[in-house]
Amino acid sequence: MRSFLSIILFLLVPILQSKPIKKPKQGIYGYVLLKQGNQMPGPGRAPSVPQPVKREIAIYNLTNVNEVKSNGAYFTGIKTVCVAKTSSNAKGYFEVALPAGQYSVFVVEKAGLYANSFNGKGSINAVEVLPDSLVCRDIYLSNKAAF
């Protein structure tokens, strides 16, 4: 019995001493979700459920539509600075630590940087990070969906 407890303790001590995964205390987190196909509701049919996807995400200083070249929802030639990059995992989840400020969030796709959200001032997928706060920003890839 004593040797059994010794083995258990031997196995548990490294686990208990391991450092927990450090979550950012300030920045952006959320999910990247893919919407595709016909999203129009109809009799006996509901829109499909968005699926989580793994993608690279690029965070730029707040970017206005007049600071990019665009082809629909894809952007190139961005004149603002890329301040961070991260990736969503297989469940679509991402998080990135950022200083307080205003940012534009893009998803890296083959055709360019994707974003489909704008505010009334022409800012692309704008997110404001406040001191000591995490902002949730889910990103919906809807370029292959019909509404």
N, C-alpha and C positions, 0 to 999 in steps of 0.2 A: 504494500500500500504506500509506504514511504517513497519508494522509487517511482511509483506512478505519479504521486504529487510532485516529485522533483522534476519529472519529465514535463508535466503540465506547466509548472512554473518556468522551466527552461524555455518552453515554447511561447508562453504568454508575455514574459518580461520584455522581449524586443518589440512586441506589438504595443504594449502599454507605454513604452518609452519613446515610440516613434512620434515624430512631430505631426500634428494635424495639418491637413492641407490648408494653406493660408488663403482665405478669400480676400479679395480687395475690399477696402473700406470705402473707397470712392472710385466711381467710374460707371461703366455701362455693362449691363448683362441682359440676356434674353435668349430667344430661340430664332433660328432661321427655319422657315416653314415654306414648303413648296405647294403652290396651288396650280393645278393644271387641268385642262379640259373644260367642259361646259360647267360653269358655276351658276347658271341661271336656275332659280328654283322653278318648279313646275308641278302640275298635278301628279301626285304620287312619287315625286322625285325631289330630293334635297341636294344641295351642293355637296361635293365631295369634301372630306375632311383633309385639311392641309397636312402634309407629311414632313416630318423633321428631316433635314439634310445637312450633310457635312460640307462646309464651304469656308473659304478664306474671307476674312472681313478686314477692310481697310478703313481706318478712322483718320479723317482729315480735319484741319481747322475748318470752321464754318465756311461752307462754299456756296456761292450764289450761282445761278444759272448763267450769268454773264462771265463767269470765270472758268468755263468748261466748253468743250465741244461735245455735242450730244447727237445721238442717233436713237430717238425714242427714249427708252429708259436706260440706255447705255451711255456712259460718259468716258471721254478720253481727254487728254490735254489739260488736266486739272492744274490750275495755277496756284492753288493753296498747298500747304505743306502736309504731307502724310505724317501724323504724329504717332501712330501705333498700328500694328497688325496683330490679328489673332485668328483663330479658327474655331468653328463650331465643331462639336463632337458628333458622334453617330446619332445621338438623340437630338441634334440641332442646337444644343446649349452652348453659349459662349459667354465669356466675361473678360473684361479688360480694365485694368486700373488706369485712371487718367486724372490729371490735375483738374481743378475746377475750371470751367470754360465752356465755350460753345463749339460743337463739332458737327461734322457731316459724316454719316455712316454709309459705306458702300460695300456691296458684296462683289468679290472678284469673280467674274465670269469670262469665258473665252472671248465674247464680243466686246468686252470692256468692263468698266465698273458699273454695277447695277444699283439703281435706287428708283423708287417709285412714289416717294412722298415729298411734298413741297409745302412750305408755309406761305403765308400771304405776302412775304417779302422776297420771294424767289430763292430762298435758301433750300438746299437739297437735303432731304432726310435729316433735319436739324434735331440735335439733342443738346440740352444744357445740363452739364454736370455741376451740381452745387457742392460747396464744401461739406465733407463728411457724409456724403449720400451716394447711394447706388441708384442709378436710373434704369428702369426696365424698358427695353426697346426690342420688341419682337419685329422681325423682318420677314415680310411675305414676298416670296418670289412669285410674281403673278404674270410674268411675261408670256407664259404658255397657257394662260387661262382665258376663257371667253366669259364676259359678264353681260 
